Amino acid sequence: MTYTQHYSVLKKECIETLTEVQEESRDKFFYADLTFGGGGHSFALFHQNVKNQLVCFDQDPDALNNGRNRIEKENASSRIDLVDSNFRNFPTYIKEKRQDIIEQGGFDGILLDLGVSSHHFDKGERGFSFRSDAVLDMRMDVDNDDIMTAEYIVNNYSEIQLEKILREYGEEKFARRIAERIVEQRAVEPIKTTKQLEDLIFHCYPKKMRYDGINPATKSFQALRIEVNQELQVLEELLDQVLPLLRVGGRLAIISFHSLEDRITKVAFKNMTDGSIPCEQLTKKPIVPTKEEILENSRSRSAKLRILERIERKKSKNKYEHLKGN
């Protein structure tokens, strides 16, 4: 299986939104894809216009290896800069390494697709999914030994800490029961594999709910993945810094897949529109996939796309503003 089998969610909508206004007089347009993954969105931007220049971020070794091979194959190295890093480092990288973009006004578009790649779920040994029996890892940056694995968290966090992340990040109603059972089980022997943890969580659910809808372990696995990769903290940290990197007319597009990410995005966009840099939301309600896209890729069904545009000046809320001074 190759990484490029990943389905790029809402690709058409993202590309159209980010490239809607391109002035013919300009020599270059700058875009950032901060979640490169299989490269679907990045290469769609690459092929949309020969003037498009991209800065792309990813921390996953599989994505980086695949991406570099594809960049070489498509002779794209002069227009695609693929950076091995967590996107929390994007503002610093641009300020230190790509002053040329700042000097030319900033980015025309910045994209974040916050969904976990199909590659991570399908590659069982990474420990993201309980469909295969594997070590509980869940690190996006799998080569970074400074990052705690899911196995470490399950076997070392206190019962209170476990309950907190399961409840807050997984929105798991049986968080207390699961945390208690984890602590009991690890006292007998360490919980090391995905199947061990799945079975434990399965038996924490009432019998009548074990086969009702999604697998009982789904929410807890999501919570652990978020904790391992500090996904929500990294997103909040980035959104506090990203607006100054857009040029006037530039757009920020964020695809989220669960309520926690969408809530952070929604709040951040509201704070940005109330801030000192003029901007406006282009999506009062998020854009969602079409029925056709969901049929092609069922994992698209929970995706939500929100878009923010940096503007020249804030629009007055006073409808008689234009009469002042007359």
Secondary structure, 3 states (H helix, E strand, C coil): CCHHHCCCCCHHHHHHHHCCCCCCCCCCEEEEECCCCCCHHHHHHHHHCCCEEEEEEECCHHHHHHHHHHHHHCCCCCCEEEEECCHHHHHHHHHHHCHHHHHCCCEEEEEEECCCCHHHHHCHHHCCCCCCCCECCCCCCCCCCCCCCHHHHHHHCCHHHHHHHHHHHHCCCCHHHHHHHHHHHHHHCCCCEHHHHHHHHHCCCCHHHCCCCCCCCHHHHHHHHHHHHCHHHHHHHHHCCCHHHEEEEEEEEEEECCHHHHHHHHHHHHHHHCCCCCEEECCCCCECCCHHHHHHCHHHHHCEEEEEEECCCCCCCCCCHHHCCC
